[in-house]
């Protein structure tokens, strides 16, 4: 039988890697067998979205975290997925949806991630995985 774990919930980091690290340090100091549940919205608005994501993925790989996708992560994927459909099909509706998705994300805080990545555009966005329905 496995040892009981203390699960603590961390919502809406919005690029604040410092807050994530503070939560991890608190957990390490207070609970020997802790597990972090991130409710999403790790990116956008704050200064270190990429550092937040990297650290969360490290914790997940160590079996220390369960990660949920928030609406900000969803917005970050929508534009590029529609753009890839446009590239693959030439369908102008897919291009319209890509531009709409990108604008939606930028207005919601995605501009901070775009700046972190040096001016990311739909054309140079890393190819995204296919959508998974659950």
URURLIN-V244125 format. One record per pair of residues at least 6 apart in sequence whose ideal C-beta (glycine too) atoms are under 7 Angstrom apart, sorted by sequence separation. I is the first residue (numbers start at 1). GAP is how many residues later the second one is. D is the distance in Angstrom with one decimal. If there is no record, write none. Layout:
I	GAP	D
I	GAP	D
//
This chain:
13	6	6.0
43	6	4.0
59	6	3.7
85	6	6.7
114	6	4.6
13	7	5.5
27	7	4.0
60	7	5.6
86	8	3.9
27	9	6.9
43	9	6.7
56	9	6.0
85	9	4.0
86	9	4.3
10	10	6.8
42	10	4.6
43	10	6.4
42	11	5.7
56	11	5.7
82	12	5.2
86	12	5.8
10	13	5.4
42	14	5.8
82	15	4.0
83	15	3.8
82	16	3.8
38	18	5.8
8	19	6.0
79	19	5.1
82	19	5.6
102	20	5.9
79	22	3.4
36	23	5.9
78	23	3.7
79	23	3.7
98	24	5.8
6	25	4.0
8	26	6.5
10	26	5.8
75	26	6.9
79	26	6.1
6	27	6.7
14	27	5.9
38	27	6.2
5	28	4.7
6	28	5.0
7	28	4.9
8	28	6.1
9	28	4.9
10	28	5.2
11	28	4.1
13	28	6.8
15	28	6.0
36	28	6.1
40	28	4.8
44	28	4.5
5	29	6.5
12	29	4.4
13	29	4.8
15	29	6.2
35	29	6.1
36	29	4.3
37	29	5.1
38	29	4.9
39	29	5.4
40	29	5.3
41	29	3.5
43	29	5.3
75	29	5.8
76	29	5.8
3	30	5.4
5	30	4.7
7	30	5.6
9	30	6.3
11	30	6.9
14	30	5.7
15	30	5.7
16	30	4.4
35	30	6.9
38	30	6.4
40	30	2.3
41	30	6.8
43	30	6.2
75	30	4.0
14	31	4.3
15	31	2.5
17	31	4.0
39	31	6.5
41	31	4.6
14	32	4.8
15	32	5.9
20	32	5.7
15	33	5.4
40	33	5.9
43	33	6.3
75	33	5.8
15	34	3.9
17	34	4.0
76	34	6.2
17	35	4.7
20	35	5.7
75	35	6.5
16	36	7.0
72	36	6.4
15	37	5.8
72	37	6.6
76	37	6.8
17	38	6.3
13	39	5.2
83	39	4.3
80	42	6.2
79	43	6.0
84	43	6.4
84	44	6.6
80	45	4.2
81	47	5.3
80	48	5.0
81	50	6.5
77	51	5.7
49	63	6.4
44	64	6.4
45	64	3.9
49	64	4.8
44	65	3.3
44	66	5.5
46	66	6.8
50	66	5.5
45	67	5.7
49	67	6.0
44	68	6.0
44	69	6.1
43	70	5.6
14	95	6.9
15	97	6.1
//
